[in-house]
């Protein structure tokens, strides 16, 4: 199923606050409650669809300098020391970084059903608050509604992906000789040479989600501020309310 179809395959519920129950009439001068809700859903669909598809591609993270996942801060000393003291150290570092980003790219598809679930449960009050909340309001709503579920879904996928693309092995190949050096008497002569934790799953998961929400935010704000990005009559009508303010 296409991403756009998957994201917004919703069912009618019994709650009177459910957006799918509200009438839609594009001919009205002012958007109805149903139009506001549907417009927000469509806007989130556009932003998520565009952002997730970009991240899922090869180099979706790695070739984007704003999203590229680098070694964790505590590994900065590793880079300096291993390139100086371990043969082939720079190649080990480059391999670990590439494969961490490949793992994030593979895991990006996990966001789709989780976002769809949050959007399905959006109430009219949520929709109105998001519409008039300014840049990033929809992204903040999704972040609050989905972060824990995304972590739960991403962590095992990141872990499995890092194994399948060789990221864990690359990181262990980097850390093992470094920790061997850091535990040796020679390390006493090198400032900052301390053993580090070889487990990268939590760190890569966090950085992958930061990149994901950055792309969703870009898509949302484009629709808010760029008339050309409002690709349907519904988006033009709903977000046109903001232009009058």
N, C-alpha and C positions, 0 to 999 in steps of 0.2 A: 504493500500500500504506500502511496506517495506520502511524503512528510506532511504536506498540507492537508491531505485527507485524514491522516492519522491524528493530527493535532486536534482537529475539531469534529471528530465523530462523537457526538454527545447524545445523551438520552434525556427524555423529559422526566423530571422528578416531580414530587408532590409539593415541594416547597413553593410558596407564593412569591418568594424572593428570587426564584430561579430565572435567569435571564432568558432562557429559551421559551418561556411562557409569555413574554411580553410582546405585544404586537409591533410589527415593523411596517412602516409606510414611508417609502422614500419620497413621496410626493409632498409630505408635510413641510412647511417652511422651517420649523424647528424640529430637531431630532426627537423622536419619541424615546421613552425609556428603553424599549426594545432595540432601537437603532443605536443608542449609546452603548448598550451591552454588546451588540453584535459588532459594532465598529471597533470596540476595544479588542474583542476576540480576533477580529480580522487583522488589526494592527499588530497584535502579539504574534499571530500566525506569520505575518510577513517578516517581522523582526527575527523570530526564532528560526523560521525556515531558512532565511538567508544566512544567518549567523552560524547555525549548526552545520549546514551544508558546506560552508567555507572551512570550518574547523575539521570536518571529517575527511577532507581531501589530504592527500600526501603533501606535506609541507604547510598544512593549515596552521599549525603552531610554529614549526621549525623555521619557516621562511618569513614569519611576521615578527619583526624585532620588538613590537609591543607585547607580544604574547609568548615569545620563545621561552621555554623553560630551561633555565640554567642550573648549575649545581647550587645546592642550598648554601646560604651565607656561611654556615660553619665549615663548609668545604673550601672556602677561599684559600686557606693555608695549604690545603691538599694540593690545589692547582700549582701553587708556587713551589712547593717542596717536591712534588712528584715529578714535575717537569725537569727539575734540577738533579734529583737523586735517583730516579727510576728510569731505566732504559725504555724508550717508547712511551714515556709518560704522557706526552701531549696527544698521541694517538688514542690512548686509553680514555683521556678526558673527552676528546671529540666524539668518540664512540658512545660514551655514556650519555652525553648531552643529546645526541641525535636520537638515540633509542628511547630516552625519556619522552621526547616530543612525539615520537611515533606511537608510544603507548597512549598518550593523551589524545591523539588523532583517532585512534581505534576506539577509544572509550566514549567519544563525543556523542555517538548515536544513542547512548543510554539516556540522554537528557530528554529526548522527544516524548516518550510516554509519560514521564514525570511532569513535564511542563503541561502536557495535555490534561492531566488529572487536575492540576491546580487551576487551569483556565476553565475547565468544566464546572468547578465549584465556585467560580466567581459570582458574587451577588451584585445586584444593581448598585448598592451602596459602594461596593468595591470599585465598580466600573466608573461611577461618577467621581469618586475620590481620585482615581487614577487619571481620568481625563483632565481634570482641573488641577492636578497636583504638580504639574510642571515636568520638566525634563527628568527622566529617570524614574518617574513614579511607578510605571508598570514594571520596570526592572526590579525596583525595590520590593514591590508586591511579590513578584516571583521568587526573589531571593529569600524573603521571609517565609514563603509558603513551601519552598522546595529544597532548601539547602541541605537539611538533614537527610531527606530522601535521596538527594543526589550523591551525598557522601556515601550513604549505604550502598547505592547502586554502583558508584564509580570505583570505590576502593577494591572490591574483588576483581572488577574488570581491569582496572589499572594494574593490579598485581598480576593477573593472568596475561594481560597485554605485554607488560614489561618482561615477563618470562618468554612469551611467544616471539617478541621482536628482539630478544636478547638484551634488554635494558638491565635487568637484574644481574645477569652474568657480566655485562660490561661494567656495571657499578662495582660489583664484587671484585672484578679483575683490577679495578682501579683502587679500591679500598684495601684489599688484601695486602698488596705490597706496601701501600702507604702505612697501614697499621703495623705491619712487620717492622718498618723503619721507625715508626713513632714509638714502638715499644723497645727499641734497641738502645744501647748505651750512646750511640752516635747522636740520637735525637736530643740528648741533653744539651748539645751544642747548638741546636737550631731553635730559634724562638718560635713558639706556637705549634710545635710538632707534638700533637696530642691525638690519641686514637679517636675515631669517630664511629657513629652508628651506621652500619651498612644498609639499614632498612629505609628505602626511599618512597614506599607506597603512599604514606600520609602526605608527604611533601609534594609529590607529583599530583596527587588528587587535588590538593588545595590550589596549586598553581593552575591546573587544568580548569577548575571551576571559576577561578578569577578571569581567565581568558574567555570562558563561555559567557559569563555575565557581561563582560566588556563588549562582546559582539552583539548580544541582545540589546544592550543599552544603545549602541550605535544605531541599530535598526529602528528602535523606538524613537529616538530623537530625530532621526532623518524624516520620519513620517510627521512628527510634530512641526518641524521647521522647514521642510522642503515640500512645496506644493506638488512638485513633479513626482514625489514618492507616494503620493496618495493615489494609488492605482485603480481605485474603484469609485463609483458614485457614492457608495456608503461612507468610505473613508473621507471623501471630500466634504460630505455633508456634516459628519460628526466632528471632524477635526477643524472644519471651517468655523465652528463655534469659537474656537480659540483665537482665530484671526480677528474676530470682532471685539475682543477684550483688550 
